[in-house]
Every structure is written in structure tokens, then in C-alpha cells.
């Protein structure tokens, strides 16, 4: 359960923004979308490999 403490006099829109950020961080929507369709293990492996290559390129550029 997500709890968002709201301070006295705080704008409701600001509290909603906090809630949305916390909700996104939990990954509920991402997991729900992943469960809506079946991905073959080979496809998952290929996507994971592409992501790893992308991350490595980013780290090389930083160094």
C-alpha cells in the first residue's frame, strides 16, 4: 500500500504528483504490461543482451 504524507496546507496537485512518482517506482504498471503478453525466452534473452550492450556503451562514453 502506498502512503503519501500530506503536510498541512499542501497543494493537492503536489500530493498527487508525489503519489504518481511513488506509484511509478513500485513498477506495478510495468509488471502489468509485461504480464499481458507472453514473450518467448529467446526474445527476453535478446532484449536483455541489447540492454547490456547499450549500458556498456554508456559507461564507456562516461569514462
C-alpha distance (Angstrom), angle and dihedral (degrees) to the residues before:
residue distance angle dihedral
X1 . . .
X2 3.78 . .
X3 3.79 116.3 .
X4 3.78 120.2 -167.0
X5 3.79 115.2 -171.3
X6 3.80 110.4 -142.9
X7 3.78 118.0 -158.0
X8 3.77 122.7 -138.3
X9 3.79 110.1 -82.4
X10 3.80 93.9 9.1
X11 3.77 116.7 147.7
X12 3.82 114.9 -103.8
X13 3.80 91.0 -134.9
X14 3.78 90.1 57.2
X15 3.81 90.7 50.6
X16 3.81 89.9 50.0
X17 3.79 89.7 51.6
X18 3.83 89.9 53.0
X19 3.79 90.1 49.2
X20 3.79 92.7 50.3
X21 3.81 91.6 50.0
X22 3.80 92.2 50.3
X23 3.80 90.6 46.2
X24 3.81 91.8 52.0
X25 3.81 91.7 49.2
X26 3.81 91.7 55.8
X27 3.81 89.6 61.6
X28 3.81 95.6 -136.6
X29 3.80 95.4 138.2
X30 3.81 92.6 45.1
X31 3.79 91.8 52.0
X32 3.80 92.1 45.8
X33 3.80 91.9 53.6
X34 3.79 91.1 47.1
X35 3.80 90.9 53.4
X36 3.80 93.7 50.7
X37 3.79 92.4 74.3
X38 3.78 134.8 30.0
X39 3.77 117.8 -120.1
X40 3.77 118.9 -162.3
X41 3.81 114.9 -119.0
X42 3.80 89.9 -117.2
X43 3.81 90.6 56.2
X44 3.82 91.7 48.5
X45 3.80 90.1 49.6
X46 3.81 92.2 49.6
X47 3.81 92.4 49.0
X48 3.80 91.1 48.0
X49 3.81 89.8 51.1
X50 3.82 92.0 49.4
X51 3.80 90.1 49.8
X52 3.82 91.7 49.4
X53 3.82 90.9 51.2
X54 3.81 90.4 48.9
X55 3.81 92.5 50.6
X56 3.81 91.7 47.9
X57 3.80 90.7 52.4
X58 3.80 90.1 51.4
X59 3.81 91.5 51.1
X60 3.81 91.7 49.1
X61 3.80 91.3 52.2
X62 3.82 91.0 51.0
X63 3.81 92.9 52.3
